[in-house]
Amino acid sequence: NVGDSTLAAAALPKLTDKGVRDFAKMMMGEHHGLHVKGMSVEKAQKITPEAPASDPFKSAVEAEQSALGSMSKGAGYDSTYIANEVGIHQAVLDWAKKNMPQNAAAADFVKGAAPVIQKHLDKALDLQTKLKGGGMS
């Protein structure tokens, strides 16, 4: 959640398409909200979060930062941002299905977050299709 909201904030100044800009703003707000909710569960359950031994998200976030870091503002930047967001959101959903927390409250948090992540994936896929078809403004 921190990675996605941070990536969105960094991308926003270079995004040109209104739909993609709105998506980035949604990422900033909703992933921040999920992060705050997750921290609340951690605190209430006295859980110390640990990244997985082979953290698939760190490399995905770094790859997106690297890809976008050298790009100029414009349609290519928008498309690259959305393509990376599709990949990251799909990876999160796939990973969560295989790695449900043992703590019941943490598992409930993950289950509750899944529809939000799915909504983000669906929106990113829709934007990706529109960008490829040139249908965005």
Salt bridges, closest charged atoms under 4 A:
ASP4 OD2 - HIS31 NE2 3.14
ASP4 OD2 - HIS89 NE2 3.09
ASP22 OD2 - LYS18 NZ 2.77
GLU30 OE2 - LYS119 NZ 2.81
GLU30 OE1 - HIS120 NE2 2.66
GLU62 OE2 - LYS58 NZ 3.68
GLU85 OE1 - HIS89 ND1 3.54
ASP126 OD2 - LYS130 NZ 3.15
